[in-house]
Amino acid sequence: MVIYFTRHAEKADIGTNPPISNAGRARAKVLAHILTDTKLKAVYVTQFLRTQMTGETITEALDLADPVHYDAGNPTEVITKARNEFPDGNVLIIGHSNTLDDIANELGIPSVPELEEHQFDRLFAIHIHEHTPHLQRLRYGIPTP
């Protein structure tokens, strides 16, 4: 099983629950392309529009079922869902700059720091082999500092 996780794509500067921006739409399309051959089974998104829009871009491009919702404040919930629903499949979890470290920690990888507000190009993959997690750090799309 490989659990990929990333932050939502760039968001527009409007409202308390902003959509992704044009740059975000472009980044989400790049992410979908990168994940084309990963054999994803599902995409998990939070209750916020920016993760949902990022996830929908990927599920549409990869012809997957609609994204599965989880509570952004409960990393245990999403990890449990993913492991129960797809124990031998690969999944993508889309979170936020301040939740990716919690997701990694829940999977046994305490070395992923919170992202800065301007960092959108990080993609992490945790390969679980014989119950042991191995972290792979990746970047995609237009570089962000």
N, C-alpha and C positions, 0 to 999 in steps of 0.2 A: 504494500500500500504506500502511495505517495500522497501526502497532504501538501498541496500548494497553498500558500496564503500571501496576500498582498493587500495593500491599501486601495481604497477606491481611487478612481482617476481624478484628475483636477476638477475642482468644483467651481461653480459660478459664485460670484460675490453678492448673492442676494438671499435675503431671508434667513430663517433659522434652520430650515431643512432644504438647503440649496441642491439644485440638479447639478450634473456635471456640465462643464463648459465645452466649447468646441474643441479645445485642446484635450479635454478629458475624453470626448468621444473618439478622437483620433488615437489617444493612448489605449483606450479599451479595445479598439480594433486591432492594434498591434499586439496586445496581450492575447486576444483570441487567436491571432495568427500563430503566435509562439506556442500556444497550447494545443494547436491542431492535432499533433501526433501523440499527445500524452494519454489518450484513451480516458479522458475525464468521464466520470459517471454522473457527477452532480456539481452544482455551484451553490454555495451558501452565502446569503447576504443578510445584512442587518435591517432594522426597521427604518433606516434612513434612505432617502431618495438617491443620494449619490452612490451608495453601494448597490442599490437595486438597478440603477441605470447601467452601471459598469457590468454587473452580472448579466443583465438582459442582453447586452451587446454580445457577450461571450456565449450565452446559451443559444441565441439566435444563429450566430456564426457557426457553432459546432453542432447544431441541430440536437440540443439537449432539452430535457424538460425544463419548465420554468424554474428559476432559482428558488431554493428553500430558505425560508426566513428563520432567523435566530435573534435572540436578544443580545445586542452589542455588549452589554455589561455582564454577560454570562458565558465566558469561554468554555466552561465545562459542558454546557448544553450543546454547543456546536460540535465539539470533539466527540461527545457521546453519540450524538445523532449520526455523524459521519461514520464512526466506527461501527455502529449498529446497522446502519442502512447499507453501507458499502465496505464490508470488512476486508475485501480483497481488491477494491477498486480505488482509483485515483479521484480525488476531489479537489476543488478550489474553494477556499474560504476568503471572502472579501470583507475586510474590516476597516479599521481606522488607524491613524497614526499612533494613537495611544492604546490600541488594543492588540496589535500584532505581537508585542512582547508577552502579553498574557496568554495568547494562543500558543506561542512557542513554549512558554513555561509549562503550560498544561500538557504539552506533548513531551516534556522532559528535556527541553533545550532552554536553559536559563540565560543564554548569552546573546539574545536578540534585544537590542535597546529600543526604546520608543523612538519613532521617527520624528524628525523635525516637521514643522508645518509645511515646508516647501519641498519635501522629499516624496516624489510620486513614482520613481522608477525602480523601486525595490520589489523583488519577487523572491520568496523563500520557498524551498521545497524540503520537507522532512520525509526522508525515505525511512520506512520502518521495516527493518529486516530482523527476523527472529526476535521481535519485541524490543529491539534496540533502535532508537531514533538516530538518524544521521542528518545533519543540516547542510543544505546547499544554498548559498547566497547567490542570487542572480540580479541582473539589471536589464531593463528593456525600455525601448522607445527613446524619446529625446532625453538626454541626461539631465538630472536635477542634482543640485549640490548635496 
